[in-house]
Amino acid sequence: MLSRQFVRENPDVVREALANKGVDVDLDRILDVDEEWRELKQRGDDLRHERNEVSSRIGQLKADGEEAEAQAAIERSQVLKNELAEIEERADELEATLEASLLELPGIPHESVPVGADESENVEVRREGFDDLRALPAEPVPHYDLGEELEILDFERGAKVAGGGFYFAKGDGARLEHALIQFMLDVHREQGYHDVFPPLPVNSASMRGTGQFPKFTEDAYRLEGANDEPYDDDDLWLLPTAEVPVTNLHRDEILLGEELPLKYQAYSPNFRQEAGEHGTETRGIVRVHQFNKVEMVNFVRPENSYERFEGLVDEAEEVLRRLELPYRVLEMCTGDLGFTQAKKYDLEVWAPADDMADGPEQGGRWLEVSSISNFEDFQARRAGIRYREEHHESADYLHTLNGSGLAVPRIVVAIMEYYQNDDGTITVPEPLRPYMGGTERIEGHDAIGESKLG
């Protein structure tokens, strides 16, 4: 959230951010509301001052026997009271409008962010792992076909139980997801992260605090029984990402500087009503409505946030390095940056089986497995998260950062396609074998039941 003072004093900066992020907001209307609100506040202050002066004279006038003058002062005091009540009522209306309007303004991109209209203008920072690729089958099998052949992914029964966009991971497929979650958590513990297991429902106040509301409600699962719009703070939603509850862990709190940086990690299932896209996006587990993810959230001093941001990128990359999965790092341009972020990198892993237009020279396609973001003080202002160096000092807003460490289903896709063998089996990456009871190869399972569904 941008402060009123910042918007008031930097309208051109805000206007540029709106244009570069592609956000359509009537900034002039917000500035007009702010100006009227400030004028009313000043008028209200003047009326209070006059009313206090008049009230202080009434007693003295009565004491001096000047009844007519005292009565005139009483009448003037009542006029001032009525006028002040009208002004305060209007000022409160304008303040509510102004607060709601400020929530519509996006975060300001950092000066280093490349200006661009959309994802086609994102900048590739580097690629890793392509110098020593493992030998692949001549025609790698897409994960959705391979998963069904090995009986480790079941899409039909997932749709039967929950609808489209849900799936069962079975046998070694389920073990692989569990192994990845525990492996990621262990890696980040080595990096100094504290574990949090958050509530899965979150309220509207939490969604607003991290910037999901009021603009982005279409992808969220709202729990039955909630009131109609506008959303009450107590309305509950299934969390779209652990970023929401973990960031709001310290909502409306003041932390001490000596406690920073605070580094939390949280595993959670996540729920999003993503419509998907045509073609392969609607097949398999690349874009689903429920998925597992390990999330990292950092609370830092403002002066340290970009150094910590680069550290957070490295911490997310470490998972990919240990799994020896080829990947690339992208810097988001302004048009693909997102509403809340000041700067963002995406980590995209290589899945070799599906040829897509944006794939590398080796074919296949890129799958986003992590977005690492610096929000600066944007979320902290919305959620009221501050810090101070000493108990007696004034409190300032801190900076929040977060990154996935990583999105599990897409890592499963990458492992199934990159580590598959000519005989249709899948080699388990060495770091995951201890989490799978020493299993080195996924060879599949026998089908259960007399026949396939369908």
URWOQUI-V916548 format. One record per pair of residues at least 24 apart in sequence whose C-alpha atoms are under 8 Angstrom apart, sorted by the first residue. I is the first residue (numbers start at 1). J is the second residue. Records with the same first field share a line. If there is no record, write none. Layout:
I: J  J
This chain:
1: 102  103  105  106  107  377  378  379  380  381  382
2: 102  103  105  106  107  378  381
3: 102  381
4: 34  102
7: 31
8: 34
13: 108
14: 108
17: 106  107  108  109
18: 105  106
20: 115  116  117  334  335
21: 106  117  334  335  336  337  338  339
22: 117  335
23: 105  106
25: 104  105
30: 98  101  102
33: 94  97  98
34: 94  95  98
36: 94
37: 91  94  95
40: 87  88  91
41: 88  91
43: 87
44: 84  87  88
47: 80  84
48: 80  84
51: 77  80  81
103: 214
104: 214  215
106: 339  340
107: 339  340  341  342  375  378
108: 341  342
109: 334  337  341  342  343
110: 342  343
113: 331  332  333  334  343
114: 332  333  334
115: 333  334  335
116: 333  334  335  336
117: 333  334  335  336
118: 333  334  335  336
119: 332  333  335  336
121: 332  333
122: 330  331  332  333  336
123: 330  331  332  333
124: 328  329  330  331
125: 328  329  330  331
126: 328  329  330
127: 326  327  328  329
128: 326  327  328
129: 321  324  325  326  327
130: 326  327
133: 326
134: 418
136: 418  419  420  421  422
137: 420  421  422
139: 353
140: 352  353  417  420
141: 353  417
142: 353  354  417
143: 284  353  413  416  417
144: 283  284  285
146: 416  424
149: 444
150: 443  444  445  446
151: 444  445  446  447
152: 444  445
155: 284
156: 453  454
157: 453
165: 282  285  287  288  289  290
166: 288  289  290
167: 285
171: 445
172: 442  444
175: 436
176: 412  432  436
177: 408  409  412
179: 432  435  436
180: 408  432
181: 267  292  293  294  408
182: 435
183: 431  432  435
184: 294  319  405  406
185: 265  267  294
187: 318  319
188: 265  315
191: 315
192: 263
193: 263  264  265  296
194: 263  264  265
195: 264  265  266
196: 246  264  265  266  267
197: 266  267  268
198: 242  245  246  266  268
199: 245
200: 238  239  268  269
201: 236  237  238  239
202: 236  237  238  239  244  245
203: 233  234  235  236  237
204: 231  232  233  234  235  236  237
205: 232  233  234
206: 244  245  248  383
207: 244
208: 382  383
209: 244  248  251  379  380  382  383
210: 243  244  247  248  340  379  382  383
211: 339  340  379  382
218: 273
219: 272  273  274
220: 271  272  273
221: 271  272  273
238: 270  271
239: 270  271
240: 270  271  272
241: 268  269  270  271  293  295
242: 266  267  268  270  294  295
243: 295  296  297  402
246: 297
247: 297  400
248: 383
250: 385
251: 383  384  385
252: 383  384  385  386
253: 384  385  386
254: 385  386  387  388  395
255: 385  386  387  388
256: 387  388  389  390  391
257: 301  387  388  389  390
258: 389
260: 299  300  301
261: 298  299  300  301
262: 298  299  300
263: 296  297  298  299
264: 296  297  298
265: 294  295  296  297
266: 294  295  296
267: 292  293  294  295
268: 292  293  294
269: 293
285: 409  410  413
286: 367  409  410  413
291: 407  408  409
292: 407  408  409
293: 404  405  406  407  408
294: 404  405  406  407  408
295: 402  403  404  405  406
296: 402  403  404  405
297: 400  401  402  403
298: 400  401  402
299: 398  399  400  401
300: 398  399  400  401
301: 398  399
302: 376  377  398  399
305: 374  376  399  400  401
306: 374
309: 372  373  374  401
312: 372  402  403
313: 345  372  403
315: 405
316: 370  403  404  405  406
317: 347
319: 405  406
322: 431
323: 429  430  431
324: 429
325: 349  350  414  415  418
326: 350
327: 366
340: 375  378  379
341: 373  374  375  376  378
342: 373  374  375  376
343: 373  374  375
344: 371  372  373  374
345: 371  372  373
346: 370  371  372
347: 371
349: 411  414
350: 414  418
351: 413  414  417  418
352: 414  417  418
353: 417  418
367: 410
368: 410
369: 404  406  407  408  410  411
370: 403  404  405  406  407
371: 403  404
372: 401  402  403  404
373: 401  402  403
374: 399  400  401  402
375: 399  400  401
376: 400  401
